[in-house]
Amino acid sequence: MGAAMKQSMARSRRLRRPCISLTFALLCLFLVTVVYITAYTVGKFSMDARGREKLDLTDRIIHSMTRRFQECQAQKQLLKNGQTTARMALEIAQETKKKLEMELGLMRNRNTLMLQSVEECKKELELLKENGRGAVTLALQLDRLTKERQLYVDAIAVVNRSSDVGRRQTADVFAATAKEFDEWEDAAPNKTELLTNCNNAMRRYSIVFDAGSTGSRVHVFRYNLTSTPHAGNFSWNGTRPSLASFLRLDDELFLENYEPLSSLANPNDAVASLSPLLEAAKAYIPESLHACVPIEMKATAGLRRIGRERAEAVLDVVRRLFARGPFWMQSELDSVRILEGWEEGPLAWLTVNYLLGALNGDNNTATILDLGGGSTQIVMHPSDPKAIEAYAEFSYALKVNGRSFVVYQHSYEGNGLHAAKEQLLQAVAANNTGANSKVQAANKIATGTDATPGASADVAVDAFPCFPKGYVHTETGISNTRDGGKVPSMEECSALFRRHVVRKHQPCGSNSCGFNGVFQPDISAVPMVPVYAFSFYYDRLKPYIKDEVIRVQDVLDIASQVCRSMKSVRELLEQNDTKKNKGSLKPEMECIELSYLFTLLRYGFGFPLEQKLHIAKKINGFETAWALGASLVSLEGQSA
């Protein structure tokens, strides 16, 4: 019996062993599954939570930056309007510093989360490799993770400059900001006094340098601060007007030299050229306000024509000169730069109409004609806006004193007084093969409105009708010397200009054209408003007129008379001509220059002979130049 029981117990143990092994295996599988699911759930929850935390941090950063930007915009406007005191400015700066430090902390936290995500992605990749994923799948996964990691690295670099990417993409904003605030705090007493002086000043100043093709000029404008805006009948509709609306122009210092920056052999010579003008500005403005006064220099056709590289070398020298102080250069690149041709005319238009008071209320605005040495501009405000709405490149929008204007503008580069003469002489010289050969170089007189009776059909290089008898132009060899010379002729000279320089009938793609293939609204589209002509129009016509207002017909008569009665070059050089000031035309150039003025007015812009012109250098005692317009735009909060 004992043996039987032992055999039975042995069979029982053999039967239980497989059961125990199966149970153990199932239990292990269950435990592994639970652990895996738990780990997956915890990991997924952790990653989801981390993702939500990153999104939350990003949202907080964006919200903080948006609010700070809006506050900065509002504070900037208050500062421009003179409503921010020195104490308020310092408090604003300190509060902004705190917000920047908070944003920096948020960004660092987000960086930490990003780095953790990168590490998790790397671990996930290792697990995928261990679990035997296919090579193609792994390669795709690796590529995706590598790109994702690079995105994280780039994002982090932008914030904390932790890599070459960051160093290329961003400056150390926070360090620069901290340094700026430290400087503010260190100099708080001095800056407080300075800001107080600037904000409390009842007189404001603005300095504008005009670097032109015939020389440099400085305009120092003095404004009186008033308590009410001068917007005429305009309603502000609840918006706050700009500082410019509270300023009244009170006085202007104007000085000039005859040393164009474009003619300097060495860019460093610009310092010697401009320093006397800068010293005059220093003497004119109270020393206590020097640091409050914005200073700028805009270069026109002269520097535009010598090429960007040479021009920038000169401009860099001027920037360094202005940076020495004592005046306020708001932005190095914008304060000292080339004024584009499409900007020059509208700023002059703004000057004239501001001085006329035409920007207030519903007054009609004047058309302006500006003739420089290298370029000429025309700007008008058509009565029908549709006349220019399809020609965006010829439109310019301005907002001053609460009124918005869209004007037609165009700058004819190469059609300034001196540039036009050069064009004509070079064209005539190119059409001649020798000093004694005749060639067809003058315009065959056109029929219709462009006809100029009496003009010769051809011209000889030694019988040039625009020069006095005996004159030789050394650069081109063109002269008026054949048979002792001929009497100069305005008609023949104008015909040459119409052929080579002012090409009226060149198509422009519209029914209404100016000249040289340029669109221009028909003069009849502009209401009967005054036309102001200045710069070289004034310089060349003033010696021959008594009144400010003349007609285009008067310009024709003056030019014809001057050419017809012009003395020989020997007589001109011998006589002591006292009626012209320094910087005006040379006597031997009177006929050619006056002929060009008439040609430009009549055949270029298309003004009728009866059109009245205001020949002005000043209006109400102030220069009719674009510089005042540039000053007003700066005060209005815009860039020139």
C-alpha positions as MATLAB code, in Angstrom:
seq = 'MGAAMKQSMARSRRLRRPCISLTFALLCLFLVTVVYITAYTVGKFSMDARGREKLDLTDRIIHSMTRRFQECQAQKQLLKNGQTTARMALEIAQETKKKLEMELGLMRNRNTLMLQSVEECKKELELLKENGRGAVTLALQLDRLTKERQLYVDAIAVVNRSSDVGRRQTADVFAATAKEFDEWEDAAPNKTELLTNCNNAMRRYSIVFDAGSTGSRVHVFRYNLTSTPHAGNFSWNGTRPSLASFLRLDDELFLENYEPLSSLANPNDAVASLSPLLEAAKAYIPESLHACVPIEMKATAGLRRIGRERAEAVLDVVRRLFARGPFWMQSELDSVRILEGWEEGPLAWLTVNYLLGALNGDNNTATILDLGGGSTQIVMHPSDPKAIEAYAEFSYALKVNGRSFVVYQHSYEGNGLHAAKEQLLQAVAANNTGANSKVQAANKIATGTDATPGASADVAVDAFPCFPKGYVHTETGISNTRDGGKVPSMEECSALFRRHVVRKHQPCGSNSCGFNGVFQPDISAVPMVPVYAFSFYYDRLKPYIKDEVIRVQDVLDIASQVCRSMKSVRELLEQNDTKKNKGSLKPEMECIELSYLFTLLRYGFGFPLEQKLHIAKKINGFETAWALGASLVSLEGQSA';
ca = [
       0.000    0.000    0.000;
       2.829    2.294    0.815;
       4.304    1.729   -2.587;
       0.990    2.476   -4.261;
       0.609    5.781   -2.405;
       4.103    6.890   -3.435;
       3.352    6.153   -7.087;
       0.072    8.097   -6.850;
       1.747   11.141   -5.295;
       4.463   11.072   -7.959;
       1.853   11.053  -10.736;
       0.088   13.972   -9.004;
       3.282   16.020   -8.887;
       3.946   15.338  -12.555;
       0.462   16.531  -13.406;
       0.768   19.744  -11.332;
       4.143   20.801  -12.746;
       2.807   21.727  -16.196;
      -0.072   23.522  -14.553;
       2.259   25.508  -12.325;
       4.503   26.340  -15.303;
       1.540   27.546  -17.385;
       0.134   29.564  -14.503;
       3.487   31.164  -13.868;
       3.881   32.042  -17.543;
       0.414   33.574  -17.690;
       1.102   35.489  -14.506;
       4.389   36.814  -15.912;
       2.713   37.799  -19.155;
       0.003   39.602  -17.221;
       2.526   41.429  -15.080;
       4.601   42.441  -18.129;
       1.460   43.655  -19.879;
       0.395   45.675  -16.844;
       3.859   47.155  -16.489;
       4.011   47.996  -20.216;
       0.526   49.543  -20.228;
       1.298   51.447  -17.054;
       4.618   52.664  -18.420;
       3.028   53.585  -21.749;
       0.161   55.393  -20.017;
       2.470   57.210  -17.639;
       4.876   58.064  -20.450;
       2.107   59.200  -22.750;
       0.509   61.211  -19.969;
       3.902   62.694  -19.131;
       4.558   63.623  -22.761;
       1.033   64.998  -23.184;
       1.400   67.002  -19.996;
       4.784   68.258  -21.130;
       3.333   69.175  -24.498;
       0.482   71.028  -22.853;
       2.979   72.776  -20.602;
       5.039   73.855  -23.626;
       1.931   75.170  -25.339;
       0.918   76.986  -22.179;
       4.369   78.560  -21.835;
       4.343   79.583  -25.493;
       0.906   81.122  -25.116;
       2.014   83.057  -22.030;
       5.127   84.324  -23.817;
       3.148   85.454  -26.868;
       0.520   87.111  -24.678;
       3.200   88.924  -22.658;
       5.060   90.091  -25.766;
       1.836   91.264  -27.408;
       0.848   93.320  -24.373;
       4.345   94.746  -24.041;
       4.382   95.691  -27.749;
       1.017   97.451  -27.418;
       2.235   99.296  -24.323;
       5.435  100.326  -26.109;
       3.419  101.692  -29.033;
       1.247  103.732  -26.691;
       4.278  104.982  -24.733;
       6.045  105.896  -27.982;
       3.073  108.009  -29.066;
       2.932  109.750  -25.672;
       6.637  110.506  -25.889;
       6.246  111.939  -29.403;
       3.393  114.122  -28.221;
       5.524  115.449  -25.369;
       3.253  113.967  -22.688;
       5.763  111.674  -20.971;
       7.763  113.171  -18.114;
      11.266  112.083  -17.186;
      10.021  110.245  -14.087;
       7.358  108.440  -16.092;
       9.901  107.438  -18.731;
      12.202  105.941  -16.087;
       9.329  104.046  -14.435;
       8.250  102.694  -17.818;
      11.802  101.542  -18.524;
      12.063   99.734  -15.172;
       8.688   98.036  -15.644;
       9.672   96.926  -19.142;
      12.877   95.453  -17.728;
      10.872   93.332  -15.268;
       8.631   92.047  -18.042;
      11.619   91.136  -20.186;
      13.155   89.206  -17.272;
       9.870   87.331  -16.777;
       9.735   86.466  -20.489;
      13.324   85.260  -20.342;
      12.403   82.905  -17.481;
       9.463   81.524  -19.437;
      11.647   80.965  -22.481;
      14.267   79.124  -20.404;
      11.578   76.816  -18.995;
      10.341   76.135  -22.502;
      13.901   75.401  -23.606;
      14.236   72.794  -20.833;
      11.062   71.068  -21.990;
      12.290   71.110  -25.573;
      15.587   69.491  -24.595;
      13.732   66.813  -22.611;
      11.604   66.095  -25.682;
      14.734   65.671  -27.758;
      16.168   63.159  -25.269;
      12.898   61.211  -25.222;
      12.904   61.071  -29.005;
      16.439   59.659  -28.925;
      15.417   56.971  -26.391;
      12.389   56.099  -28.503;
      14.669   55.609  -31.475;
      16.905   53.212  -29.501;
      13.868   51.169  -28.441;
      12.695   50.969  -32.020;
      16.084   49.650  -33.064;
      16.075   47.007  -30.286;
      12.599   45.799  -31.267;
      13.715   44.960  -34.793;
      11.996   47.541  -36.957;
      12.853   47.327  -40.632;
      15.796   49.317  -41.965;
      13.634   51.481  -44.218;
      11.223   52.309  -41.400;
      14.105   53.102  -39.082;
      15.718   55.334  -41.686;
      12.501   57.287  -42.159;
      12.016   57.531  -38.409;
      15.606   58.645  -37.930;
      15.266   61.298  -40.619;
      12.055   62.628  -39.070;
      13.537   62.733  -35.585;
      16.727   64.383  -36.824;
      14.753   67.148  -38.539;
      12.559   67.578  -35.469;
      15.600   67.774  -33.232;
      17.164   70.420  -35.505;
      13.981   72.474  -35.303;
      14.218   72.367  -31.516;
      17.900   73.317  -31.603;
      17.186   76.204  -33.974;
      14.352   77.456  -31.793;
      16.490   77.261  -28.679;
      19.374   78.988  -30.446;
      17.183   81.908  -31.439;
      16.392   82.519  -27.781;
      19.663   81.890  -25.976;
      22.291   81.934  -28.747;
      23.430   78.446  -27.771;
      24.640   77.555  -31.285;
      26.004   79.031  -34.482;
      22.443   79.157  -35.790;
      21.450   81.409  -32.930;
      24.466   83.602  -33.353;
      23.563   84.130  -36.979;
      19.857   84.693  -36.421;
      19.650   87.002  -33.443;
      21.520   89.561  -31.398;
      21.798   89.148  -27.664;
      18.587   91.048  -27.037;
      18.402   90.471  -23.323;
      22.028   91.388  -22.629;
      21.667   94.524  -24.734;
      18.434   95.419  -22.986;
      19.944   94.873  -19.552;
      22.935   97.002  -20.506;
      20.660   99.741  -21.794;
      18.642   99.806  -18.583;
      21.790   99.753  -16.476;
      23.016  102.786  -18.407;
      19.647  104.442  -17.879;
      19.820  103.844  -14.147;
      23.458  104.969  -13.886;
      22.702  108.180  -15.768;
      19.232  108.700  -14.319;
      19.923  112.154  -12.814;
      21.367  113.512  -16.073;
      18.726  111.872  -18.247;
      15.964  113.067  -15.968;
      17.168  116.634  -16.349;
      17.569  116.205  -20.112;
      14.092  114.730  -20.595;
      12.611  117.430  -18.425;
      14.249  120.144  -20.537;
      13.065  118.524  -23.771;
       9.496  117.940  -22.604;
       9.083  121.376  -21.061;
      10.546  123.327  -23.995;
       7.981  125.594  -25.629;
      10.211  125.824  -28.692;
      11.175  122.803  -30.756;
      13.933  122.586  -33.368;
      14.656  120.345  -36.338;
      17.836  120.204  -38.462;
      17.736  119.030  -42.085;
      20.818  118.942  -44.335;
      20.192  118.959  -48.084;
      23.149  117.497  -49.997;
      22.405  118.486  -53.576;
      24.193  118.350  -56.907;
      25.316  121.997  -56.685;
      26.211  122.156  -52.997;
      25.048  121.473  -49.465;
      22.481  123.421  -47.469;
      21.390  123.336  -43.849;
      17.882  124.218  -42.692;
      17.269  124.688  -38.972;
      13.543  125.028  -38.288;
      12.225  126.557  -35.084;
       8.650  125.810  -34.017;
       6.510  127.225  -31.241;
       4.500  124.676  -29.258;
       0.802  125.581  -28.947;
      -2.039  124.168  -26.878;
      -4.496  123.559  -29.717;
      -4.051  121.732  -33.043;
      -4.389  123.661  -36.282;
      -6.549  121.322  -38.333;
      -8.938  123.849  -39.796;
     -12.399  122.377  -40.158;
     -11.154  118.812  -39.928;
     -12.693  116.575  -37.264;
     -10.249  114.315  -35.425;
     -12.981  111.692  -34.787;
     -11.632  110.905  -31.357;
      -8.066  110.169  -32.501;
      -5.193  112.090  -30.999;
      -3.417  114.404  -33.486;
       0.336  114.223  -33.866;
       2.881  116.592  -32.378;
       3.174  118.358  -35.750;
      -0.397  119.592  -35.372;
       0.573  121.544  -32.242;
       3.598  123.264  -33.790;
       3.749  126.627  -35.549;
       6.780  127.362  -37.705;
       8.427  130.434  -36.214;
      11.877  130.859  -37.771;
      14.449  129.217  -40.034;
      18.214  129.350  -40.254;
      19.380  128.705  -43.813;
      22.993  128.468  -44.953;
      24.566  126.888  -48.031;
      27.881  126.182  -49.673;
      28.799  125.399  -53.252;
      30.736  122.185  -52.589;
      28.605  119.217  -53.689;
      29.476  116.070  -51.755;
      29.307  114.147  -55.035;
      32.375  116.034  -56.293;
      34.645  115.156  -53.352;
      37.692  113.101  -54.295;
      37.977  111.744  -50.747;
      34.820  110.879  -48.772;
      36.495  112.124  -45.578;
      36.458  115.637  -47.051;
      32.735  115.693  -46.250;
      33.628  116.600  -42.656;
      35.397  119.805  -43.685;
      32.614  120.636  -46.139;
      29.731  120.266  -43.670;
      31.377  121.386  -40.423;
      30.802  125.156  -40.937;
      27.094  124.493  -41.531;
      26.939  122.246  -38.471;
      28.655  124.864  -36.311;
      26.111  127.461  -37.450;
      23.309  125.146  -36.314;
      24.973  124.711  -32.913;
      25.206  128.470  -32.462;
      21.557  129.001  -33.458;
      20.025  126.433  -31.072;
      20.233  126.914  -27.270;
      22.873  124.560  -25.881;
      20.479  123.169  -23.265;
      18.308  121.777  -26.087;
      21.029  120.358  -28.350;
      20.402  116.749  -27.317;
      16.655  117.151  -27.959;
      17.006  118.250  -31.580;
      16.715  115.644  -34.369;
      19.287  115.948  -37.143;
      19.150  114.347  -40.584;
      20.776  114.635  -43.985;
      19.208  113.592  -47.255;
      21.238  113.505  -50.472;
      19.530  114.109  -53.811;
      20.452  113.768  -57.492;
      24.174  114.459  -57.068;
      24.902  111.400  -54.936;
      22.273  109.342  -56.760;
      24.281  109.731  -59.968;
      27.752  108.715  -58.715;
      26.838  105.133  -57.797;
      25.832  103.468  -54.548;
      29.324  102.455  -53.440;
      30.841  105.932  -53.663;
      27.694  107.502  -52.238;
      27.624  105.146  -49.239;
      31.258  105.947  -48.456;
      30.348  109.635  -48.207;
      27.203  108.913  -46.189;
      29.159  106.786  -43.692;
      31.495  109.713  -43.035;
      28.506  111.995  -42.419;
      26.945  109.441  -40.053;
      30.117  109.359  -37.980;
      30.212  113.157  -37.952;
      26.627  113.415  -36.697;
      27.151  110.582  -34.184;
      29.701  112.715  -32.344;
      26.849  114.942  -31.267;
      25.580  117.072  -29.817;
      22.325  116.585  -31.743;
      19.970  113.600  -31.812;
      20.402  111.242  -34.769;
      17.250  109.137  -34.477;
      18.387  106.351  -36.831;
      21.795  106.196  -38.485;
      20.615  104.533  -41.689;
      17.394  106.497  -42.067;
      18.603  109.864  -40.792;
      21.504  109.984  -43.262;
      20.657  108.501  -46.642;
      19.894  109.164  -50.291;
      16.490  110.739  -50.831;
      14.879  108.872  -53.687;
      13.521  110.915  -56.569;
       9.949  109.828  -55.874;
      10.251  111.230  -52.326;
      11.789  114.596  -53.180;
       8.865  116.104  -55.086;
       6.107  115.204  -52.585;
       8.157  116.654  -49.722;
       8.553  119.918  -51.649;
       4.801  119.858  -52.363;
       4.207  119.414  -48.636;
       6.483  122.368  -47.847;
       4.735  124.750  -50.236;
       1.212  123.807  -49.228;
       2.071  123.917  -45.515;
       3.423  127.450  -45.922;
       0.350  128.461  -47.940;
      -1.980  127.063  -45.278;
      -3.552  124.824  -47.920;
      -3.357  121.726  -45.711;
      -5.922  123.108  -43.266;
      -9.611  122.686  -43.871;
     -10.824  122.144  -47.432;
      -8.477  124.513  -49.262;
      -7.248  123.582  -52.742;
      -3.585  122.676  -52.890;
      -0.944  124.092  -55.221;
       0.948  122.254  -57.949;
       4.724  122.467  -57.573;
       7.609  122.430  -60.040;
      11.077  121.905  -58.606;
      14.116  122.226  -60.861;
      17.426  121.054  -59.446;
      20.775  120.518  -61.067;
      20.375  116.792  -61.713;
      16.617  116.200  -61.701;
      13.275  117.966  -61.967;
      10.017  117.143  -60.191;
       6.349  117.826  -60.749;
       3.715  117.128  -58.079;
      -0.001  117.837  -58.325;
      -3.213  116.852  -56.558;
      -5.744  115.932  -59.277;
      -9.348  116.877  -58.588;
     -10.400  113.395  -59.694;
      -8.553  110.643  -57.749;
      -9.375  108.199  -60.554;
      -6.894  110.046  -62.766;
      -4.003  108.313  -60.992;
      -5.517  105.320  -59.198;
      -4.295  102.933  -61.916;
      -0.733  104.306  -61.728;
       0.588  103.313  -58.302;
       4.215  104.086  -59.188;
       3.263  107.737  -59.762;
       1.181  108.061  -56.581;
       2.366  109.221  -53.184;
       0.257  109.212  -50.014;
       0.714  111.867  -47.334;
      -1.034  112.475  -44.032;
      -0.603  115.827  -42.327;
      -2.764  117.770  -39.889;
      -5.360  115.026  -39.948;
      -5.851  115.156  -43.722;
      -4.833  112.467  -46.184;
      -3.608  113.285  -49.685;
      -2.752  111.080  -52.654;
      -0.764  113.137  -55.144;
       0.715  112.534  -58.580;
       4.500  112.767  -58.519;
       7.378  112.095  -60.828;
      11.062  112.895  -60.705;
      12.782  113.122  -64.077;
      16.324  111.976  -63.347;
      18.805  113.525  -65.761;
      16.478  116.421  -66.563;
      17.757  118.877  -64.004;
      19.187  122.089  -65.420;
      22.841  121.038  -65.542;
      22.134  117.417  -66.469;
      19.878  118.523  -69.347;
      22.628  120.752  -70.752;
      25.074  117.853  -70.565;
      22.607  115.593  -72.373;
      22.128  118.101  -75.165;
      25.819  118.828  -75.680;
      26.756  115.150  -75.682;
      23.978  114.342  -78.167;
      25.020  117.128  -80.538;
      28.686  116.151  -80.245;
      27.825  112.508  -80.990;
      26.010  113.566  -84.170;
      29.047  115.407  -85.524;
      32.162  113.861  -87.028;
      34.379  116.930  -87.105;
      34.640  120.539  -86.144;
      33.724  121.834  -89.602;
      31.184  119.234  -90.736;
      27.471  119.886  -90.840;
      25.096  117.153  -89.716;
      21.422  116.832  -89.100;
      21.399  117.486  -85.333;
      18.463  119.810  -84.748;
      14.836  118.899  -84.738;
      12.893  119.291  -87.962;
      10.152  121.572  -86.864;
       7.119  119.549  -85.910;
       3.678  120.568  -86.964;
       0.901  121.405  -84.556;
       1.389  122.586  -80.987;
       5.085  121.714  -80.941;
       5.959  123.871  -83.916;
       8.492  126.571  -83.217;
       8.706  128.960  -86.183;
      12.152  129.996  -87.235;
      14.027  126.967  -85.951;
      16.805  125.721  -88.204;
      16.536  122.269  -89.693;
      20.202  121.479  -89.067;
      23.089  122.685  -86.929;
      26.858  122.711  -87.195;
      29.099  121.773  -84.312;
      30.802  125.170  -84.692;
      27.552  127.131  -85.091;
      25.690  126.046  -81.975;
      22.640  128.353  -81.589;
      22.516  128.212  -77.775;
      25.945  129.794  -77.197;
      27.066  133.432  -77.563;
      29.319  134.375  -80.458;
      32.867  133.139  -80.034;
      32.165  130.693  -77.192;
      33.837  127.259  -77.217;
      32.715  124.488  -74.876;
      36.027  122.863  -74.003;
      34.644  119.490  -72.849;
      32.816  118.730  -76.119;
      34.404  121.101  -78.631;
      30.978  122.507  -79.532;
      31.140  126.227  -80.289;
      29.565  129.228  -81.972;
      32.602  130.374  -83.938;
      31.868  129.799  -87.649;
      32.284  133.010  -89.604;
      32.744  134.886  -86.339;
      29.669  133.330  -84.778;
      25.911  133.651  -85.297;
      23.278  135.394  -83.197;
      21.952  132.888  -80.622;
      18.365  131.753  -81.159;
      15.929  130.597  -78.484;
      13.754  128.940  -81.142;
      16.606  126.851  -82.541;
      17.918  126.035  -79.073;
      14.467  124.910  -77.896;
      14.133  122.712  -80.986;
      17.373  120.945  -80.077;
      16.143  120.352  -76.534;
      12.881  118.912  -77.883;
      14.790  116.506  -80.103;
      17.369  115.254  -77.618;
      16.162  115.939  -74.059;
      12.426  116.729  -73.779;
      10.828  114.196  -76.106;
       7.153  115.082  -75.821;
       5.646  112.629  -78.284;
       7.333  109.504  -76.950;
       4.471  107.078  -76.055;
       3.802  106.281  -72.390;
       1.027  103.686  -72.622;
      -1.674  106.225  -71.799;
      -3.610  108.955  -73.543;
      -2.048  111.433  -71.129;
       1.738  111.733  -71.117;
       4.375  114.086  -69.817;
       7.599  113.637  -71.774;
      10.184  110.927  -72.378;
       7.481  108.246  -72.197;
       6.246  109.115  -68.697;
       2.589  109.133  -67.663;
       1.239  112.468  -66.400;
      -2.376  113.510  -65.784;
      -3.576  116.124  -68.209;
      -2.999  119.587  -66.793;
      -6.698  120.241  -67.370;
      -7.454  117.487  -64.819;
      -6.071  119.773  -62.116;
      -8.436  122.541  -60.974;
      -7.468  126.186  -61.317;
      -4.916  126.129  -58.534;
      -1.685  128.098  -58.223;
       1.489  126.640  -59.704;
       4.679  127.289  -57.740;
       8.039  126.990  -59.509;
      11.227  127.292  -57.498;
      14.905  126.365  -57.167;
      16.531  127.065  -60.577;
      13.288  128.531  -61.934;
      13.725  131.269  -59.352;
      17.496  131.636  -59.753;
      17.358  131.988  -63.530;
      14.215  134.125  -63.915;
      14.425  136.437  -60.900;
      16.928  138.885  -62.498;
      14.389  139.550  -65.287;
      11.074  139.813  -63.432;
       9.609  142.391  -61.073;
       6.589  140.475  -59.824;
       6.404  137.036  -58.290;
       3.612  135.917  -60.638;
       4.401  135.566  -64.345;
       3.035  133.558  -67.288;
       4.653  130.870  -69.409;
       4.444  133.426  -72.235;
       6.664  135.728  -70.168;
       9.281  132.976  -69.886;
       9.212  132.643  -73.682;
       9.627  136.390  -74.122;
      12.493  136.600  -71.625;
      14.379  133.683  -73.190;
      13.904  135.024  -76.715;
      15.090  138.507  -75.768;
      18.136  137.269  -73.831;
      19.288  135.025  -76.689;
      18.634  137.633  -79.369;
      20.515  140.408  -77.567;
      23.325  138.294  -76.129;
      26.770  139.877  -76.430;
      29.826  138.069  -77.699;
      31.714  135.926  -75.238;
      34.550  138.465  -75.108;
      32.161  141.261  -74.153;
      30.487  139.063  -71.559;
      33.782  138.228  -69.901;
      34.918  141.846  -69.889;
      31.778  143.311  -68.394;
      31.226  143.350  -64.660;
      27.779  141.786  -64.290;
      26.553  142.761  -60.821;
      22.922  141.733  -61.080;
      23.557  138.074  -60.276;
      24.650  136.613  -56.961;
      27.262  133.984  -56.260;
      26.158  130.571  -57.446;
      23.867  131.778  -60.249;
      24.366  131.029  -63.939;
      27.401  131.982  -65.939;
      26.616  134.768  -68.461;
      27.583  132.567  -71.423;
      24.964  129.989  -70.302;
      21.993  132.366  -70.125;
      20.507  131.533  -73.512;
      20.780  127.751  -73.252;
      19.408  127.641  -69.701;
      16.471  129.993  -70.247;
      15.631  128.111  -73.445;
      15.492  124.894  -71.441;
      13.179  126.442  -68.822;
      10.677  127.423  -71.482;
      10.943  124.075  -73.289;
      10.342  122.169  -70.057;
       7.291  124.228  -69.069;
       5.629  124.394  -72.469;
       6.608  121.210  -74.266;
       7.537  118.987  -71.333;
       4.783  119.462  -68.766;
       2.378  120.928  -71.308;
       1.405  124.172  -69.579;
      -0.427  126.644  -71.844;
       1.198  129.979  -72.583;
      -1.333  131.750  -70.348;
      -0.611  129.565  -67.312;
       0.364  131.698  -64.311;
       3.460  130.715  -62.356;
       4.515  131.788  -58.871;
       8.292  132.115  -59.086;
       9.247  131.778  -55.445;
      12.300  131.152  -53.337;
      10.431  131.782  -50.104;
       6.834  131.842  -48.901;
       6.122  133.931  -45.822;
       9.865  134.174  -45.273;
      10.608  130.423  -45.458;
      12.489  128.462  -48.126;
      10.334  126.561  -50.626;
      12.445  123.414  -50.477;
      11.702  119.788  -49.635;
      13.604  120.109  -46.343;
      10.647  121.576  -44.431;
       8.461  118.761  -45.745;
      10.990  116.239  -44.426;
      10.909  117.945  -41.037;
       7.095  117.847  -40.967;
       7.009  114.161  -41.911;
       9.400  113.370  -39.056;
       7.231  115.309  -36.634;
       4.156  113.533  -37.970;
       5.754  110.225  -37.045;
       6.635  109.084  -40.563;
      10.182  108.415  -42.210;
      11.872  110.841  -45.168;
];
